[in-house]
Amino acid sequence: MRGSDGNVREAYQKLESWLSDMPVDELERRHAAAELAFRRLGITFAVYGEEDADEKIIPFDVIPRIVTNDEFAGIEEGVVQRIEALNQFLTDIYGPREILKAGIIPPELVLANPQFQPVMTRIKPPGGIYSHISGIDMVRTKDGFFVLEDNLRTPSGVAYMLENREAMLRLFPSLFQDHRVRPVETYIDHLQDMMREVAPSGIRGEPLGVVLTPGAFNSAYYEHSFLADRLGIELVEGTDLFAEDRFIYMRTTEGPQRVDVIYRRIDDDFLDPLAFRPDSILGVAGLMDAYEAGNVTVVNAPGTGVADDKAIYSYVPEIVRFYSGKDATLDNVETWRCREPDALKYTLDNLHELVVKRVDASGGYGMLIGPQATKAELEEFRARLRDDPEGYIAQPTLSLSTCPTVSGKNVCERHVDLRAFAVSSPEETRVVPGGLTRVALKEGSLVVNSSQGGGTKDSWVLA
Amino acid sequence: MLSRTARSLFWLGRHVERADFIARLMEAAYRFEALPQPDPNSGWRSAVASSGTGGLFDEYGIVANRDTVTHFLSLDADNPSSIRSCLDKARFDARVVRTALTRETFETLNQSWIELQSRIRHVDRPIDIQMLIERVKQEVRNFEGAIWRTLVRSENFWFIRLGVVIERADNTARLLDVKYHTLLPEGEDVGGALDQAQWTAVLRSVSAVTAYRHIYRQNLKPWLIADLLLLKEEIPRSLCHCMDVASEYLHDLRAQHSRVGPADRLARRMSDKLKTTTIEEVYDSGLHQFLQDFISENNRLSNEIAEQFSF
């Protein structure tokens, strides 16, 4: 909320005076009302590996996070540039592999990557779009926004973005009169347009889209059903679909119905037991065959995950330069690839100041935060890094921006990040003016993942 | 509509209705218990029998009394027909098909489930079963209200309601069957003051005491009670009413699908039969036999519906 000079930034001034006029118990009361409403509506998620874990709600903080229109214009430009480059990268590595021939990226990082799907070398997704739906995680420092992570495999969180806005409109309608907040509801229109634009060619009438979910036990099930509902399409499980003559059909009360576009929320490995893991019961046998025949479109394309891998992430600025000929306008957080000897040495020497992440993990699992780690933890990571340097990257501990957040009876500054959502079709890549702000609820904590006790805020882009 | 969605809606309707029935059975058992009688546990035994889970209860090898039966019927997670199991399953199905429900409908069901969960979790606080019964009845009314008031009259609505009426008919038939031996043919008296009081309790548990008085304007007569709950179309729990509306919903579905299937024909036949049968004919063939036949036909109807809509 405050600039580096300690003064309240201009965009936050009205909010700050509203906050100081608001009695804390009133804020607390509305906060409780919002959480109760979320629970009643079943806006819940599950954390894997916790006993009694189903049915948690992500804590919602009622104080919004503000992004100015200028800041957002920068984000938008950078995100579009990044996603377009990543789509070109995917087209390239499943095709001519120019970028590998040019020596920009070590080939084994791509070709031996578990997310690389050889079957995709035979399949060209419509319009060269692999990542239709992308979530780009960013943090803001005194120098502006930096990308922390790309999420191109069925990124989640849009339901929270939309529901948080709904909640805020109900709780504090007057705040919206004082601020001109750009609507986020356009996301659904973008999604709908995209699904129409990537449908297989030669369909008579409107293409039929579905959302494919692993089922009600999945941690993000609420979001799956929310999206299907808003899109006005069926939420299907693998058993609802079947393949026949290289087409995909769903079982309905009126008999089989042909499906043209599948927005899948299940991982590559489980999509089709004939093409990937044979023991998968979540997917549809014959789906990849129908996809290869061009009779159905899968969103996002299988094999997209190779482009959002943490090992590839550090090369994204080079990827952008390679395909667009321009520098990335939205830079990465400085990253040391421990696979490179110099970087490994730097990391080992400065471990107590760095954040170290496994390249194949997500959700805040398996990471080390140097400044907060004990001696023993540092030693343990030192050993792991020497053992398997290729498995890790390191980043500086950033002084992240903070945002006022309700904490018990007080309002305190807490660290935040921002996930921007973009939808890409052959026509264009559209970024929603807003996003999901995740907030670390513990004092000083830098980890915002919901699986690690983070919360969310409504994110406002001012017109 | 996805066949799986249709199945979930149908079973959502059945489980909510069953939760209500189990609550009412327990309510009746409490009333039986309060009557002066030689065996205070007989009411609890018949409650278990009426719930259709007598076999499972027998496997437990425990005495049926207030404590064992109330637990078995309300909170026992191993009893597939306990209130807890019914709400669990209904809520699971509601989550599966939440896009087919209105916010109000889902919220009501989710709310009752959350409430029951929190009661179960606070093990240190004993659960007030009578209060639980009241709450369940109330929540089921809220759920039905939400359906009637907010759901579009389309497949979603019809599949839920089909589940409700088929379950309801099954429940009514079971309730009567357990007491069939006291429902004597015309001309014979109910077995004394106790039976009279028990039947009042049964009728009250299905909210039909006043209806009985209005329709027949006389004392409780066993064959009239049977007439009321089997053949009176205007009684919302009667078999006749349930089959009539089941056939109507199937007709609505057919109008949408332009397909006549075996379920349509069976529902129509069952409904027509109940409309033309007299209570004398029922007694001639034997009430117990009549009810057993109905329960198995109703079961068949449920299967035919699943078959016809491929779930």
Contacts between the chains, C-beta under 8 A, distances in Angstrom:
chain1	res1	chain2	res2	distance
A	39	B	114	6.8
A	40	B	107	5.2
A	40	B	110	6.1
A	40	B	111	5.7
A	40	B	114	7.5
A	41	B	103	6.9
A	41	B	106	7.4
A	41	B	107	6.3
A	41	B	110	7.4
A	42	B	95	6.6
A	42	B	98	7.1
A	42	B	106	6.6
A	42	B	110	5.0
A	215	B	96	7.8
A	216	B	92	6.4
A	216	B	95	5.0
A	216	B	96	4.9
A	221	B	95	7.0
A	225	B	95	7.6
A	225	B	98	5.0
A	225	B	99	5.2
A	228	B	99	5.3
A	229	B	98	7.5
A	229	B	99	4.0
A	234	B	2	5.5
A	234	B	5	7.6
A	235	B	99	5.7
A	236	B	2	6.3
A	236	B	4	7.9
A	237	B	4	6.9
A	239	B	4	7.1
A	240	B	2	5.3
A	240	B	3	7.4
A	240	B	4	5.4
A	250	B	2	6.3
A	251	B	2	6.7
A	251	B	3	4.7
A	251	B	4	7.3
A	251	B	310	6.0
A	252	B	1	5.8
A	252	B	2	5.7
A	252	B	3	6.1
A	253	B	1	4.9
A	253	B	2	7.7
A	253	B	3	5.7
A	253	B	6	5.0
A	253	B	155	6.8
A	253	B	253	7.9
A	253	B	257	6.9
A	253	B	309	4.2
A	253	B	310	7.0
A	253	B	311	7.8
A	254	B	1	7.6
A	254	B	257	5.5
A	254	B	259	7.9
A	255	B	310	7.8
